[in-house]
Amino acid sequence: MTMKNKTTVTEFILLRLSSDTQMQIFLFLVFLVIYLITLSGNIVIMVVIRADSHLHTPMYFFLFNLSFVDICYSSVMVPNMLMNFLAEHKTISVNSCIAQMFLFILSVGADSFILLAMAYDRYAAICDPLHYVQTMRKGICVQLVSGAWIMGFFYALLNTVFALKLHFCGPNQISHFSCELPPLLQLSCTEILTNQVVLLTSAVVFGLRSFLLTLISYIHIISTILRIRFVEGRRKAFSTCSSHLIVVGLLYLTAFFQYTKPSSVSSVVLDKMFSIQYSILTPMLNPIVYSLKNKEVKIAVGKMLQKFKFLK
């Protein structure tokens, strides 16, 4: 099929992380283990929160939804990646590539706004504890999570609509293991300035705004904690926030650099490393961080394990 004497590309080739066959098998096993840990870790968090009535609080309601997003986040990328490790022809249709890109951006957007909701929850609990129950009532929590998915949807839709207007006429090799927007733009035969502006603007409006609001929340939180007279009180307050701060850092530091860095500092290896960090490793690390840093989660997991032993 031609368009203005240019051949229209109907599928893309995803380049390998390594050209060595044995290394491909090794990487398949590594990322398979990572994916299984991601699934099992986040599912355990969700099951524990659902089963333990002591965890039926706003903070753990948001953590439950964060775990669900992390499963979606990882499942958009990793299964196709695993198949490509073993497949001889590592191709993906243009439509499937655009669909993967949409779902990935949707997950990223929802993830960032759920993290913002968690920051607001900690702000309400520490800075305004007397009104916490009213501020974070169930209806508000549901609205915040619903809003996170809606904002993520519009973030993804905006970039996808403009991506659908691109024309691809070759080459068709994506210098990446998945269909993220920046490497996709590099293959376009048509003008991409509009797409770059939309990507940067939406990243600022959706991503940077949620990050700044999270940052402002924690400035108030830390300021309030430092005014607590008792050391034990400060320690307990910090411990409820430390897990969330680690997770926020894991997501934003790499994702923002990946999507907002100038092309002059771009490299295929660097782009892949950052993408692996925030799209594959972060969803795996989140439940580990919350399990190790959260005493209530560890107690709930211990209770669940005891029940299983009793049933046996």
C-alpha positions in Angstrom: 0.0 0.0 0.0 1.4 3.5 -0.9 0.7 6.9 0.3 2.2 9.8 -1.6 4.6 7.3 -3.2 5.7 6.1 0.2 5.3 2.5 1.4 3.1 2.3 4.5 4.6 0.2 7.3 2.1 -2.3 8.7 4.3 -3.8 11.4 7.3 -3.0 13.5 10.3 -5.0 14.5 11.3 -4.7 18.2 15.0 -4.9 18.6 16.5 -7.3 21.0 18.2 -6.4 24.3 21.0 -8.7 23.1 21.8 -10.4 19.8 23.4 -13.4 21.5 21.0 -16.4 21.5 22.1 -17.8 24.9 21.8 -14.3 26.4 18.3 -14.1 25.0 17.4 -17.3 26.9 19.0 -16.0 30.1 17.2 -12.7 29.8 13.9 -14.6 29.2 14.4 -16.4 32.5 15.4 -13.3 34.4 12.4 -11.2 33.2 10.1 -14.2 33.7 11.2 -14.4 37.4 10.8 -10.6 37.7 7.3 -10.8 36.3 6.3 -13.7 38.5 7.6 -11.9 41.6 5.6 -8.8 40.4 2.4 -10.7 40.0 2.7 -12.8 43.2 3.9 -9.8 45.3 1.1 -7.5 44.3 -1.5 -10.2 44.5 -0.4 -11.1 48.0 -0.7 -7.4 49.0 -4.2 -7.2 47.5 -5.3 -10.5 49.2 -3.9 -9.5 52.6 -5.6 -6.1 52.5 -8.9 -7.6 51.5 -8.7 -10.4 54.1 -7.5 -8.3 57.2 -10.2 -6.0 58.5 -7.5 -4.0 60.3 -6.2 -2.9 56.9 -9.6 -1.6 55.7 -8.4 2.0 55.9 -7.9 4.7 53.3 -4.1 4.2 53.2 -4.5 0.5 52.4 -7.4 1.1 50.0 -5.0 3.2 48.0 -2.2 0.6 48.3 -4.7 -2.1 47.1 -5.3 0.0 44.0 -1.6 0.7 43.5 -0.9 -3.0 43.5 -3.6 -3.5 40.9 -2.2 -0.8 38.7 1.3 -2.3 39.1 -0.1 -5.6 37.8 -1.6 -3.8 34.8 1.6 -1.8 34.3 3.8 -4.8 34.2 1.4 -7.0 32.2 1.2 -4.4 29.4 5.0 -4.8 28.8 6.5 -8.0 30.0 4.4 -10.8 28.4 5.1 -9.5 24.9 8.7 -8.9 25.8 9.0 -12.6 27.0 7.5 -13.9 23.7 10.0 -11.8 21.7 12.9 -13.3 23.6 12.0 -16.7 22.2 10.4 -15.7 18.9 12.4 -15.7 15.6 10.6 -12.8 14.2 10.1 -10.1 16.8 7.3 -8.2 15.1 4.2 -6.3 16.3 1.5 -4.7 14.1 1.2 -0.9 14.0 -2.3 -1.1 15.6 -1.1 -3.5 18.4 1.9 -1.2 19.0 -0.4 1.9 19.3 -2.7 -0.1 21.6 0.3 -1.2 23.8 1.4 2.4 24.0 -2.0 3.6 25.0 -2.3 1.0 27.8 1.2 1.8 29.0 0.6 5.5 29.2 -2.8 4.9 30.9 -1.1 2.7 33.6 1.6 5.3 34.1 -0.9 8.1 34.5 -3.2 6.1 36.9 -0.1 5.1 38.9 1.1 8.7 39.4 -2.3 10.0 40.5 -2.8 7.1 42.9 0.5 8.0 44.4 -0.7 11.6 44.7 -3.9 10.3 46.4 -1.7 8.4 48.9 0.3 11.6 49.6 -2.9 13.5 50.2 -4.0 10.7 52.6 -0.7 11.0 54.6 -1.1 14.8 54.6 -4.6 14.5 56.0 -3.5 12.0 58.6 -0.5 13.9 59.9 -1.3 17.5 59.3 -5.0 17.5 60.1 -5.7 14.4 62.2 -8.8 15.7 63.9 -10.7 15.9 60.6 -9.0 12.8 59.0 -12.1 10.5 59.2 -14.3 13.1 57.5 -11.7 14.2 55.0 -10.8 10.6 53.9 -14.3 9.0 54.1 -15.0 6.1 51.8 -16.7 8.2 49.1 -13.8 10.6 48.8 -11.3 7.7 48.5 -13.4 6.1 45.7 -13.6 9.4 43.9 -9.8 9.9 44.1 -9.1 6.4 42.7 -11.7 6.9 39.9 -10.2 10.3 39.2 -6.7 8.7 38.9 -8.0 6.3 36.2 -9.9 9.1 34.4 -6.8 11.4 34.3 -4.7 8.5 33.2 -7.2 7.8 30.4 -7.1 11.3 29.1 -3.3 11.4 29.4 -3.1 8.3 27.2 -5.9 9.3 24.8 -4.4 12.7 24.1 -1.0 11.2 23.1 -2.6 8.3 21.2 -4.9 10.5 19.1 -1.9 12.4 17.8 0.1 9.2 17.4 -2.6 7.8 15.1 -2.0 10.7 12.7 1.6 9.7 12.1 2.6 8.0 8.9 5.3 5.3 9.0 7.1 4.4 5.7 10.3 2.8 7.0 12.6 1.9 8.6 10.3 -0.2 10.8 12.8 -1.2 13.5 12.0 0.2 17.0 15.1 0.6 19.0 13.4 -0.6 22.1 11.8 -3.7 23.6 8.3 -2.2 23.7 6.1 0.4 22.0 6.8 3.5 24.0 6.1 6.8 22.4 9.6 8.5 22.1 11.2 5.6 20.1 8.0 5.4 18.0 8.2 9.0 17.0 11.7 8.5 15.7 10.3 6.2 12.9 7.7 8.6 11.6 7.9 9.9 8.1 5.8 12.9 8.9 6.3 16.0 11.1 6.5 15.0 14.8 6.9 18.5 16.4 3.2 18.5 17.3 3.6 15.1 19.0 6.6 16.2 20.9 4.9 19.3 22.1 1.8 17.3 23.1 4.0 14.7 24.9 6.0 17.3 26.8 2.9 19.4 27.6 0.9 16.4 28.8 3.8 15.2 30.9 4.0 18.6 32.6 0.2 18.9 33.0 -0.4 15.4 34.2 2.9 14.0 35.5 4.8 17.1 36.7 1.7 18.5 38.4 1.0 15.4 40.3 4.7 15.2 41.3 4.7 18.8 42.5 1.5 18.3 44.5 3.0 15.2 46.1 6.1 17.2 46.9 4.1 20.1 48.4 2.2 17.6 50.5 5.4 16.1 51.9 6.9 19.5 52.6 3.9 20.1 54.9 4.1 16.6 56.3 7.8 16.8 57.1 7.3 20.3 58.6 4.6 18.9 60.9 6.6 15.9 61.9 9.6 18.0 62.9 7.3 19.9 65.3 6.4 16.7 67.1 8.1 16.9 70.5 8.4 13.2 71.2 11.1 11.2 69.3 8.9 8.1 69.2 6.1 10.1 67.7 8.4 11.5 65.0 9.7 8.0 64.3 6.2 6.5 63.9 5.1 9.4 61.7 8.1 9.1 59.4 7.7 5.3 59.2 4.2 5.7 57.8 5.5 7.9 55.0 8.9 6.3 54.2 7.5 3.5 52.0 5.5 5.9 49.9 8.5 8.2 49.4 10.6 5.4 48.2 8.0 4.3 45.7 7.5 7.9 44.5 11.2 8.2 43.9 11.5 5.0 42.0 8.7 6.1 39.6 9.4 9.7 39.0 13.1 10.0 38.9 13.5 7.6 36.0 10.2 8.3 34.2 10.7 12.1 34.1 14.3 11.8 32.9 13.2 9.3 30.2 10.3 11.5 28.8 11.7 15.0 29.2 15.4 14.7 28.6 16.8 16.4 25.4 17.6 14.3 22.4 21.3 15.3 22.8 21.6 13.0 25.8 19.5 10.1 24.4 21.0 6.7 23.7 19.5 3.4 23.0 21.1 1.6 26.0 20.3 4.4 28.4 16.7 4.6 27.2 16.3 0.9 27.7 17.8 0.9 31.1 15.5 3.7 32.4 12.5 2.0 30.8 13.3 -1.3 32.5 13.6 0.5 35.8 10.3 2.3 35.8 8.2 -0.1 33.8 9.4 -3.5 35.0 11.5 -3.2 38.2 9.4 -0.6 40.0 6.1 -2.7 39.9 8.1 -5.6 41.3 9.8 -3.5 44.1 6.7 -1.7 45.3 5.1 -4.6 47.2 8.6 -5.6 48.6 9.1 -2.0 49.8 5.7 -1.9 51.4 6.1 -5.3 53.0 9.5 -4.6 54.5 8.8 -1.1 55.6 5.3 -1.5 56.9 4.7 -3.3 60.2 1.0 -3.7 59.8 1.4 -5.4 56.4 4.0 -7.8 57.9 1.7 -8.7 60.8 -1.2 -9.3 58.4 1.0 -11.5 56.1 2.1 -13.4 59.2 -1.5 -14.0 60.2 -2.4 -15.2 56.7 0.5 -17.6 56.7 -0.6 -19.0 60.1 -4.1 -19.6 58.8 -2.7 -21.5 55.8 -0.6 -23.7 58.2 -3.7 -24.3 60.4 -5.8 -25.3 57.4 -3.1 -27.8 56.3 
